[in-house]
Amino acid sequence: MPALKICDTITDLFNFLTEEYGKTTDKDLLRTKVDGKYTGIGYEQFKNETNLLAFGLASLGIEKNDKVAIIAENGPEWVYSDMAILSLAAVDVPIYPSLTAASVEFILNNSESKVIIVSNRLQLMKVLKVKDKCKHLKFIIVMNENDFDTSVKDLYTFKQVQDKGRGYRDEHPALLEERRKQVKGNDLCTIIYTSGTTGEPKGVMLTHHNIMSNVNTALETFPITKDDVFLSFLPLCHIFERMAGYYTAFASGSTICYAESIEKVATNLIEAKPTIMTTVPRLFERIYSKILRNVEKQSEKKQKIFFWSVEIGKQYAEAKKTGKTSFGLRAKHKIADKLVLSKIREKTGGNLRFFISGGAALPREMGEFFEALGIKILEGYGLTESSPVLAANRFDDYKFGTVGKPFPDVEIKIAPDGEILARGPNIMLGYFKNRKETEATLKDGWLHTGDIGVFDADGFLVITDRKKHLFKTSAGKYIAPTPIENTFLASKYIDQFVLIGDRKMFLSALIVPDFEAVKEYADSHNIPYTDEKELAKNDEIYKLLEKDMTQFQKKLANYERVRKFVLLDRPFTIDSGEITPSMKIKRKVVEERYGNLIEEMYRKFSN
């Protein structure tokens, strides 16, 4: 469905929602948890909260093109902050709440941010730790009033800034209207720092038109309407959630519910009853593992019913695509749905029409499994540098194992070396204060994505791997690690998996077990342990993983098979510097940190 109104800037979208559309409806724009219950926020409240904050920021001296940073979890205050900053023709700089104080310091200095809005004491302490080293930073605003510290100079609460805004509005009543009129489509809207698996973060400069062109095309591509309800849990500082789960929802007139946290998503799904959700494959992997663990606890008869139902679901889904569902298959599907499939769908709230998945590759088997349950996953592909979507599967034109077809206004071609190149209205201006990286990424009008891919015979784009991740074994075989890693991540006993093999004689792996599943196995087989370290070193657990991996090895070519692995006793984390805030493995960091273990694997195998 097209946008309610085609807007070229986010401030145009704000004006339309608050001055036109919002006055024709009494539905909620946002919903958030208050005292344990979802509470609605209407268009008028959204307008008032945003405008007061904008006037308050103006009173602190924020001018056109000034940079204002936000480091906060998802919630209405994030949206008020974003819209208030943009309403002043200023530029916002979203920061991952999971970043360290050192990373926050780099971003504040590189972006030249004058103000930072933080959510709570944890984020406030990060900023205070580096404040004296941030030469451009003048003020800090904390959303949670309970975390206000009177001893800190130039610190305000969110409400205090809004109170300042009331007075400033009385003195300058036309200021906001004038500033919003100044905003043009080609103006810089936001600087988003990519976490990057190597080197310092790069500030991606996106204009209002970059983002809104992607929003408008998304609404042409996906059947999203004003009756839809989104559940938002991916970080709003990431362009995928910001574009797809926020601006696109707004432009369609949908309602957004905020999840309390990633841990509460399962509960919030049932409470919010969303119809659409933007997410990453990791969520599906967790749901899938949980379903299988629950099935294993059932009687043999119930297990047979479950797997029969899923198989019928797959057959039914495949038959529907051809438009040829036999009477017998429809009858079987009706039984399977009643016994199993509908009960699982109820765990998502019962109203879900489809998921939009991005950020990482969705294993084909995962898409097929959820489709069998009656839950459609539409996988897309893009980068922060492209605002972000370049290609996506459609609701009625999709193929698992691919990222779909290019967006209507995006042109994609494959370079001679296999790299995916793209151009269109959504491609960034460049990297902030980084001409060298900009020139290396934007060449001859094309964005060099760094991803390797091909188009299949039906025009669907298939991502093979990251260009810099490809490696060659000592036998001369080129290896794309991501598809192999995704194959093994389908195991219920594996949480994280890193393939090793660059210039080695064979492939090995570092594996973080799914300790919840492994503990259940150990308990049921009387395997003694006191902690996760003991489990990771236990020979029986190693043999369990080895046996489980055998079924996945069959899908791989001989040279792609993993011949040795090590079980780690703790996961790769953002805090340890082993993964990025967008959950991508920093391979060089991991290989250096576990270098001794890796070499030991090859020594043992060659002896």
C-alpha positions as CSV (number, residue, x, y, z in Angstrom):
1,M,0.0,0.0,0.0
2,P,1.4,3.5,-0.8
3,A,2.2,6.0,1.9
4,L,-0.8,8.0,3.2
5,K,1.1,11.0,1.8
6,I,4.4,11.0,-0.1
7,C,6.8,13.1,2.0
8,D,10.4,14.1,1.0
9,T,11.5,15.0,4.5
10,I,10.9,13.5,8.0
11,T,9.7,16.9,9.1
12,D,7.1,16.9,6.3
13,L,6.0,13.5,7.7
14,F,5.7,15.0,11.2
15,N,3.6,17.9,9.9
16,F,1.3,15.6,8.0
17,L,0.7,13.2,10.9
18,T,0.1,16.0,13.5
19,E,-1.7,18.6,11.4
20,E,-3.7,16.4,9.1
21,Y,-3.9,12.6,9.6
22,G,-3.9,12.8,13.4
23,K,-6.9,15.0,13.5
24,T,-9.0,12.4,11.6
25,T,-8.4,9.5,13.9
26,D,-8.5,8.7,17.6
27,K,-6.2,5.6,17.3
28,D,-2.9,5.3,19.2
29,L,0.3,6.3,17.4
30,L,2.5,4.6,20.0
31,R,2.0,2.2,22.9
32,T,4.4,1.6,25.8
33,K,4.4,-0.2,29.1
34,V,3.3,1.9,32.1
35,D,2.8,0.2,35.4
36,G,2.8,-3.2,33.7
37,K,0.2,-2.4,31.1
38,Y,0.4,-1.1,27.5
39,T,-0.7,2.5,27.4
40,G,-1.5,4.5,24.3
41,I,-0.1,7.8,23.1
42,G,-2.1,9.7,20.6
43,Y,-1.1,12.1,17.8
44,E,-1.8,15.2,19.9
45,Q,0.4,14.1,22.8
46,F,3.1,13.1,20.4
47,K,3.0,16.6,18.8
48,N,3.0,18.4,22.2
49,E,5.9,16.3,23.7
50,T,8.0,16.7,20.6
51,N,7.4,20.5,20.1
52,L,8.2,21.3,23.8
53,L,11.4,19.4,23.6
54,A,12.3,21.1,20.3
55,F,11.7,24.5,21.8
56,G,13.8,23.4,24.8
57,L,16.7,22.4,22.7
58,A,16.5,25.7,20.8
59,S,16.7,27.5,24.2
60,L,20.0,25.6,24.7
61,G,21.3,27.0,21.5
62,I,20.7,24.3,19.0
63,E,20.8,25.8,15.5
64,K,20.4,24.4,12.0
65,N,23.0,21.7,11.2
66,D,24.1,21.3,14.8
67,K,24.6,17.7,15.9
68,V,22.6,16.2,18.8
69,A,23.3,12.6,20.0
70,I,20.9,10.1,21.4
71,I,21.9,7.1,23.5
72,A,18.8,5.4,24.7
73,E,16.7,2.2,24.5
74,N,13.5,2.1,22.4
75,G,10.6,4.1,23.7
76,P,8.5,7.2,23.0
77,E,11.2,9.5,24.3
78,W,13.5,8.3,21.6
79,V,10.9,9.3,19.0
80,Y,10.3,12.7,20.6
81,S,14.0,13.3,20.7
82,D,14.5,12.4,17.1
83,M,11.6,14.4,15.8
84,A,12.5,17.4,18.0
85,I,16.1,17.5,16.7
86,L,15.0,17.2,13.1
87,S,12.3,19.9,13.6
88,L,15.1,22.4,14.4
89,A,16.8,21.5,11.0
90,A,19.5,19.9,13.2
91,V,21.2,16.5,12.7
92,D,20.8,13.6,15.1
93,V,23.5,11.1,16.0
94,P,22.0,7.9,17.4
95,I,24.4,5.8,19.5
96,Y,24.0,2.1,20.5
97,P,23.3,1.8,24.3
98,S,25.6,-1.2,24.4
99,L,28.7,0.8,23.4
100,T,31.5,1.5,25.8
101,A,32.5,4.9,27.1
102,A,35.5,5.0,24.8
103,S,33.3,4.4,21.7
104,V,30.8,7.1,22.9
105,E,33.7,9.5,23.3
106,F,34.9,8.8,19.7
107,I,31.5,9.4,18.2
108,L,30.7,12.5,20.2
109,N,34.1,14.1,19.1
110,N,33.9,12.9,15.5
111,S,30.4,14.1,15.1
112,E,31.0,17.3,16.9
113,S,27.8,16.8,19.0
114,K,26.8,19.7,21.2
115,V,24.1,17.9,23.2
116,I,23.5,14.3,24.1
117,I,20.2,12.8,25.3
118,V,20.7,9.7,27.5
119,S,18.1,7.3,28.9
120,N,19.3,6.5,32.4
121,R,22.2,6.5,34.9
122,L,24.1,3.8,33.1
123,Q,24.3,5.8,30.0
124,L,24.8,9.0,31.9
125,M,27.9,7.6,33.7
126,K,29.4,6.6,30.3
127,V,29.1,10.2,29.1
128,L,30.3,11.8,32.4
129,K,33.4,9.5,32.3
130,V,34.5,11.1,29.0
131,K,32.7,14.5,29.1
132,D,35.9,16.5,29.7
133,K,37.5,15.0,26.6
134,C,34.5,16.0,24.4
135,K,35.3,19.5,23.4
136,H,32.1,20.2,21.5
137,L,29.7,18.8,24.1
138,K,27.9,21.5,26.1
139,F,24.8,19.8,27.7
140,I,23.5,16.4,28.8
141,I,19.8,15.6,29.0
142,V,18.7,12.5,31.0
143,M,15.3,11.0,30.3
144,N,14.8,9.3,33.7
145,E,14.3,12.0,36.3
146,N,15.4,9.6,39.1
147,D,18.9,9.6,37.5
148,F,19.3,13.3,37.7
149,D,22.3,14.5,39.7
150,T,22.3,18.1,41.0
151,S,26.1,18.0,41.4
152,V,26.6,17.6,37.6
153,K,27.1,20.9,35.7
154,D,25.0,21.4,32.5
155,L,22.8,18.4,33.2
156,Y,19.0,18.6,32.6
157,T,16.2,16.2,32.8
158,F,14.0,15.6,29.8
159,K,11.1,17.4,31.6
160,Q,13.3,20.3,32.6
161,V,14.2,20.9,28.9
162,Q,10.5,20.7,28.0
163,D,9.7,23.2,30.7
164,K,12.4,25.5,29.3
165,G,10.7,24.9,25.9
166,R,7.4,26.3,27.2
167,G,9.0,29.7,28.1
168,Y,11.0,29.8,24.8
169,R,7.8,29.0,22.8
170,D,6.1,32.1,24.3
171,E,9.0,34.2,23.3
172,H,9.6,32.7,19.8
173,P,6.2,31.2,18.8
174,A,7.1,31.0,15.0
175,L,10.5,29.4,15.5
176,L,9.6,25.8,14.9
177,E,7.4,26.4,11.9
178,E,10.3,28.5,10.3
179,R,12.9,25.9,11.1
180,R,10.8,23.0,9.6
181,K,10.3,25.0,6.4
182,Q,14.1,25.3,6.1
183,V,14.5,21.5,5.9
184,K,15.0,20.2,2.4
185,G,15.2,16.7,1.1
186,N,18.9,16.9,0.3
187,D,19.7,18.2,3.8
188,L,21.7,16.0,6.2
189,C,19.3,14.2,8.5
190,T,21.4,11.8,10.6
191,I,24.9,10.5,11.1
192,I,24.8,6.8,11.9
193,Y,28.1,5.3,13.0
194,T,28.6,1.8,11.6
195,S,30.0,-0.6,14.2
196,G,32.3,-2.1,11.7
197,T,34.1,-5.4,12.2
198,T,37.5,-3.7,11.8
199,G,38.9,-0.3,12.5
200,E,37.1,2.8,13.9
201,P,33.4,3.4,13.4
202,K,32.5,5.4,10.2
203,G,29.8,8.1,10.3
204,V,27.3,7.3,7.5
205,M,25.6,10.6,6.4
206,L,22.0,10.1,5.3
207,T,19.8,12.8,4.0
208,H,16.0,13.2,4.6
209,H,15.4,12.2,1.0
210,N,17.7,9.1,1.3
211,I,15.6,7.8,4.1
212,M,12.1,8.9,2.9
213,S,12.7,7.5,-0.6
214,N,13.3,4.1,1.1
215,V,10.2,4.6,3.3
216,N,8.0,5.4,0.3
217,T,9.3,2.5,-1.7
218,A,8.9,0.1,1.2
219,L,5.2,1.0,1.4
220,E,4.9,0.3,-2.4
221,T,6.6,-3.1,-1.8
222,F,4.9,-4.4,1.4
223,P,1.2,-4.6,2.1
224,I,1.3,-2.3,5.2
225,T,-1.8,-0.3,6.1
226,K,-3.1,2.0,8.8
227,D,-4.7,-1.0,10.6
228,D,-1.3,-2.7,11.3
229,V,0.4,-2.9,14.6
230,F,4.2,-3.1,14.9
231,L,6.1,-4.5,17.8
232,S,9.5,-2.7,18.1
233,F,12.5,-4.3,19.8
234,L,15.5,-3.9,17.5
235,P,17.5,-0.8,18.4
236,L,16.2,2.4,16.9
237,C,19.8,3.6,16.6
238,H,20.1,1.0,13.8
239,I,18.8,2.3,10.4
240,F,16.8,-1.0,9.7
241,E,14.5,-0.5,12.7
242,R,14.4,3.3,12.3
243,M,13.4,3.2,8.7
244,A,11.2,0.0,8.6
245,G,9.8,-0.2,12.1
246,Y,9.4,3.5,12.8
247,Y,9.2,5.9,9.8
248,T,7.5,3.4,7.6
249,A,5.0,2.6,10.4
250,F,4.3,6.3,10.8
251,A,4.0,6.9,7.1
252,S,1.4,4.1,6.8
253,G,-0.7,5.3,9.8
254,S,0.2,2.2,11.8
255,T,0.6,1.9,15.5
256,I,3.9,1.0,17.2
257,C,4.2,-0.9,20.4
258,Y,7.5,-1.0,22.2
259,A,8.8,-4.2,23.7
260,E,10.2,-3.9,27.2
261,S,13.4,-5.7,26.3
262,I,14.7,-8.5,24.1
263,E,14.1,-10.9,27.0
264,K,10.5,-9.8,27.2
265,V,9.7,-10.1,23.5
266,A,7.9,-13.4,23.9
267,T,5.6,-12.0,26.5
268,N,5.1,-8.7,24.7
269,L,4.1,-10.5,21.5
270,I,1.1,-12.1,23.3
271,E,0.2,-8.7,25.0
272,A,0.6,-6.4,22.0
273,K,-0.7,-8.8,19.4
274,P,1.3,-7.2,16.5
275,T,0.5,-7.8,12.8
276,I,4.0,-7.0,11.6
277,M,7.4,-7.1,13.2
278,T,10.9,-6.2,11.9
279,T,13.5,-8.5,13.3
280,V,16.7,-10.4,12.8
281,P,17.3,-14.2,12.1
282,R,18.6,-14.7,15.7
283,L,15.0,-14.3,17.0
284,F,13.8,-17.1,14.8
285,E,16.7,-19.3,15.8
286,R,15.8,-18.8,19.5
287,I,12.1,-19.5,18.9
288,Y,12.9,-22.6,16.8
289,S,15.3,-24.0,19.5
290,K,12.7,-23.4,22.2
291,I,10.0,-25.1,20.2
292,L,12.2,-28.2,19.6
293,R,13.2,-28.4,23.2
294,N,9.6,-28.4,24.3
295,V,8.7,-31.0,21.7
296,E,11.5,-33.3,23.0
297,K,9.9,-33.3,26.4
298,Q,6.7,-34.6,25.0
299,S,5.7,-38.3,24.6
300,E,6.8,-40.1,21.5
301,K,3.2,-40.0,20.2
302,K,3.0,-36.2,20.5
303,Q,6.4,-35.8,18.9
304,K,5.2,-37.7,15.9
305,I,2.1,-35.5,15.7
306,F,4.2,-32.4,15.8
307,F,6.6,-33.4,13.0
308,W,3.7,-34.8,10.9
309,S,1.9,-31.4,11.3
310,V,5.0,-29.4,10.3
311,E,5.5,-31.7,7.2
312,I,1.9,-31.2,6.2
313,G,2.3,-27.4,6.7
314,K,5.3,-27.4,4.4
315,Q,3.4,-29.4,1.7
316,Y,0.4,-27.1,2.0
317,A,2.5,-23.9,1.8
318,E,4.3,-25.3,-1.3
319,A,1.0,-26.3,-2.9
320,K,-0.5,-22.9,-2.3
321,K,2.2,-21.3,-4.3
322,T,1.2,-23.3,-7.4
323,G,-2.5,-22.8,-6.7
324,K,-3.0,-26.5,-6.5
325,T,-4.1,-27.7,-3.1
326,S,-5.9,-31.1,-3.2
327,F,-9.0,-31.8,-1.1
328,G,-7.0,-34.4,0.9
329,L,-4.1,-32.0,1.6
330,R,-6.5,-29.3,2.7
331,A,-8.2,-31.7,5.1
332,K,-4.9,-32.9,6.5
333,H,-3.8,-29.2,6.9
334,K,-7.0,-28.4,8.8
335,I,-6.2,-31.2,11.3
336,A,-2.5,-30.2,11.6
337,D,-3.4,-26.6,12.1
338,K,-5.9,-27.4,14.9
339,L,-3.6,-29.8,16.7
340,V,-0.2,-28.0,16.4
341,L,0.3,-25.1,14.0
342,S,-2.3,-22.7,15.4
343,K,-1.2,-23.2,18.9
344,I,2.3,-22.1,18.0
345,R,1.0,-19.0,16.1
346,E,-0.9,-18.0,19.3
347,K,2.5,-17.6,20.9
348,T,3.1,-14.6,18.6
349,G,-0.2,-13.0,19.6
350,G,-2.3,-14.6,17.0
351,N,-2.5,-11.6,14.6
352,L,0.9,-11.7,13.0
353,R,0.7,-11.3,9.2
354,F,4.4,-11.4,8.4
355,F,7.9,-10.7,9.8
356,I,10.4,-8.5,7.9
357,S,13.9,-10.0,8.5
358,G,17.2,-8.3,7.9
359,G,20.6,-7.6,9.4
360,A,21.9,-11.2,8.6
361,A,21.2,-14.1,6.4
362,L,18.1,-16.1,7.1
363,P,18.8,-19.9,6.7
364,R,16.4,-21.4,4.1
365,E,15.3,-24.1,6.5
366,M,14.2,-21.5,9.0
367,G,12.0,-19.7,6.5
368,E,10.5,-23.0,5.4
369,F,9.8,-24.1,9.0
370,F,8.0,-20.9,10.0
371,E,6.1,-20.8,6.7
372,A,4.9,-24.3,7.6
373,L,3.6,-22.9,10.9
374,G,1.7,-20.2,8.9
375,I,4.1,-17.4,9.7
376,K,5.6,-15.8,6.7
377,I,9.1,-14.3,6.9
378,L,10.1,-11.7,4.2
379,E,13.9,-11.4,4.1
380,G,15.5,-8.2,2.8
381,Y,19.0,-6.9,2.3
382,G,20.7,-3.6,2.7
383,L,23.3,-1.5,4.5
384,T,23.4,1.5,6.7
385,E,24.9,3.2,3.7
386,S,21.7,2.6,1.6
387,S,19.2,3.8,4.2
388,P,19.1,0.6,4.4
389,V,17.0,-1.5,1.9
390,L,18.4,-2.5,-1.5
391,A,16.4,-5.6,-2.1
392,A,13.6,-7.6,-0.5
393,N,11.2,-10.5,-0.9
394,R,7.6,-9.5,-1.5
395,F,4.5,-10.8,0.2
396,D,3.4,-12.6,-3.0
397,D,6.8,-13.1,-4.6
398,Y,9.4,-14.6,-2.4
399,K,12.1,-17.3,-2.3
400,F,13.8,-18.6,0.8
401,G,17.6,-18.6,0.6
402,T,17.5,-15.3,-1.3
403,V,17.1,-11.6,-0.3
404,G,14.5,-11.0,-2.9
405,K,14.5,-8.6,-5.9
406,P,15.8,-5.0,-6.0
407,F,13.5,-2.3,-4.7
408,P,11.8,-0.5,-7.6
409,D,14.0,2.6,-7.4
410,V,17.2,0.8,-6.7
411,E,19.6,-0.5,-9.4
412,I,21.9,-3.4,-8.6
413,K,24.6,-5.0,-10.6
414,I,27.3,-7.6,-9.9
415,A,30.9,-6.6,-10.5
416,P,33.3,-8.9,-12.3
417,D,34.8,-10.0,-8.9
418,G,31.2,-10.8,-7.6
419,E,30.8,-7.7,-5.5
420,I,27.3,-6.3,-5.3
421,L,27.1,-2.7,-6.5
422,A,24.1,-0.4,-6.0
423,R,22.8,3.0,-6.8
424,G,19.6,4.9,-6.2
425,P,18.0,7.8,-4.2
426,N,18.7,6.0,-0.9
427,I,22.5,5.9,-1.2
428,M,24.4,7.9,1.4
429,L,26.2,11.2,0.9
430,G,29.4,9.6,2.2
431,Y,31.2,9.1,5.5
432,F,31.4,12.2,7.8
433,K,34.9,13.7,7.8
434,N,36.3,10.6,6.1
435,R,37.0,11.3,2.4
436,K,39.3,8.3,2.0
437,E,36.7,5.8,3.0
438,T,34.0,7.6,1.0
439,E,36.0,7.5,-2.2
440,A,36.7,3.8,-1.6
441,T,33.0,3.0,-1.1
442,L,31.3,5.4,-3.6
443,K,32.9,4.9,-7.0
444,D,31.5,6.1,-10.4
445,G,28.1,6.7,-8.8
446,W,27.9,3.2,-7.4
447,L,27.9,2.0,-3.8
448,H,30.4,-0.8,-3.3
449,T,28.7,-2.9,-0.7
450,G,31.5,-5.3,0.2
451,D,29.1,-8.2,-0.2
452,I,29.5,-11.0,-2.7
453,G,26.3,-12.2,-4.5
454,V,24.6,-13.4,-7.7
455,F,21.2,-13.2,-9.3
456,D,19.4,-16.5,-9.8
457,A,17.5,-17.4,-12.9
458,D,14.3,-15.8,-11.6
459,G,16.0,-12.4,-10.7
460,F,16.3,-13.1,-6.9
461,L,19.5,-11.8,-5.3
462,V,21.5,-14.4,-3.4
463,I,24.2,-13.1,-0.9
464,T,27.2,-15.4,-0.8
465,D,29.3,-13.7,1.8
466,R,31.2,-10.5,2.7
467,K,34.0,-9.9,0.3
468,K,36.6,-9.5,3.1
469,H,35.4,-12.7,4.8
470,L,36.3,-14.9,1.9
471,F,39.4,-17.0,2.5
472,K,41.4,-19.7,0.8
473,T,42.5,-23.0,2.4
474,S,46.1,-24.2,1.9
475,A,44.6,-26.6,-0.6
476,G,43.6,-23.6,-2.8
477,K,39.8,-23.9,-2.1
478,Y,37.9,-20.6,-1.7
479,I,35.6,-20.6,1.3
480,A,32.6,-18.3,2.0
481,P,32.2,-18.8,5.8
482,T,28.8,-17.3,6.4
483,P,26.6,-19.9,4.6
484,I,28.5,-22.7,6.3
485,E,28.2,-21.1,9.7
486,N,24.4,-20.6,9.1
487,T,24.1,-24.3,8.3
488,F,25.5,-25.3,11.7
489,L,23.5,-22.6,13.6
490,A,20.4,-24.6,12.8
491,S,21.6,-27.0,15.5
492,K,19.6,-26.7,18.8
493,Y,22.9,-27.2,20.7
494,I,24.8,-24.4,19.0
495,D,24.5,-20.7,20.0
496,Q,27.4,-19.1,18.2
497,F,29.7,-20.5,15.5
498,V,32.9,-19.1,13.9
499,L,34.5,-20.9,11.0
500,I,38.3,-21.1,10.9
501,G,40.5,-22.1,7.9
502,D,42.3,-19.2,6.2
503,R,45.5,-20.8,4.8
504,K,44.9,-23.9,6.8
505,M,44.8,-27.5,5.5
506,F,41.2,-28.0,6.6
507,L,38.3,-26.2,8.3
508,S,37.8,-26.0,12.0
509,A,35.5,-24.0,14.3
510,L,35.1,-22.2,17.6
511,I,31.6,-23.1,19.0
512,V,29.7,-21.5,21.8
513,P,27.1,-24.1,22.8
514,D,23.5,-23.3,23.6
515,F,24.0,-24.0,27.3
516,E,20.3,-24.1,28.1
517,A,19.9,-27.0,25.6
518,V,23.2,-28.7,26.7
519,K,22.3,-28.5,30.4
520,E,19.0,-30.2,29.7
521,Y,20.8,-33.0,27.8
522,A,23.4,-33.3,30.6
523,D,20.6,-33.5,33.3
524,S,18.6,-36.1,31.4
525,H,21.8,-38.3,30.8
526,N,23.2,-37.9,34.4
527,I,26.3,-36.1,33.2
528,P,27.7,-34.3,36.3
529,Y,28.8,-30.6,36.1
530,T,29.0,-27.6,38.3
531,D,29.2,-24.8,35.7
532,E,29.5,-24.1,32.0
533,K,33.3,-24.4,32.0
534,E,32.9,-28.1,33.0
535,L,30.3,-28.7,30.4
536,A,32.5,-27.1,27.6
537,K,35.3,-29.5,28.6
538,N,33.2,-32.6,29.0
539,D,34.0,-35.4,26.4
540,E,30.3,-36.6,26.3
541,I,29.1,-33.0,25.4
542,Y,31.8,-32.8,22.7
543,K,30.6,-36.1,21.3
544,L,27.0,-34.9,21.4
545,L,27.9,-31.8,19.3
546,E,30.0,-33.9,17.0
547,K,27.2,-36.3,16.4
548,D,24.6,-33.5,16.0
549,M,26.8,-31.7,13.5
550,T,27.1,-34.9,11.3
551,Q,23.6,-34.3,9.9
552,F,24.5,-30.8,8.8
553,Q,27.9,-31.9,7.3
554,K,26.0,-34.0,4.8
555,K,24.8,-30.8,3.1
556,L,28.3,-29.5,2.5
557,A,31.0,-30.3,0.0
558,N,33.9,-32.3,1.4
559,Y,36.2,-29.3,1.5
560,E,33.5,-27.3,3.4
561,R,33.2,-29.8,6.2
562,V,34.4,-29.0,9.7
563,R,37.0,-31.6,10.8
564,K,37.8,-30.2,14.3
565,F,36.2,-27.8,16.8
566,V,36.6,-26.3,20.2
567,L,33.7,-25.6,22.7
568,L,34.0,-22.3,24.4
569,D,32.6,-21.7,27.9
570,R,31.3,-18.2,27.3
571,P,29.6,-16.4,24.5
572,F,31.1,-13.7,22.2
573,T,29.8,-10.4,23.5
574,I,29.7,-6.7,22.6
575,D,31.4,-5.8,25.9
576,S,34.3,-8.1,25.2
577,G,34.8,-6.5,21.8
578,E,34.2,-9.8,19.9
579,I,30.9,-8.8,18.2
580,T,29.6,-5.5,16.9
581,P,26.4,-3.8,18.3
582,S,24.6,-5.2,15.3
583,M,25.6,-8.7,16.4
584,K,28.3,-9.4,13.7
585,I,31.3,-11.3,14.7
586,K,34.7,-9.5,14.6
587,R,36.6,-12.3,13.0
588,K,40.1,-10.8,13.4
589,V,39.5,-10.1,17.1
590,V,38.2,-13.6,17.7
591,E,41.0,-15.3,15.8
592,E,43.6,-13.3,17.7
593,R,42.0,-13.8,21.1
594,Y,41.7,-17.6,20.6
595,G,44.8,-18.0,18.6
596,N,46.3,-20.6,20.9
597,L,43.2,-22.7,20.9
598,I,43.1,-22.6,17.1
599,E,46.7,-23.6,16.7
600,E,46.2,-26.4,19.2
601,M,43.4,-27.8,17.0
602,Y,45.7,-28.0,14.0
603,R,48.6,-29.4,16.0
604,K,46.5,-32.1,17.6
605,F,45.0,-33.1,14.2
606,S,48.4,-33.3,12.4
607,N,50.0,-35.5,15.1
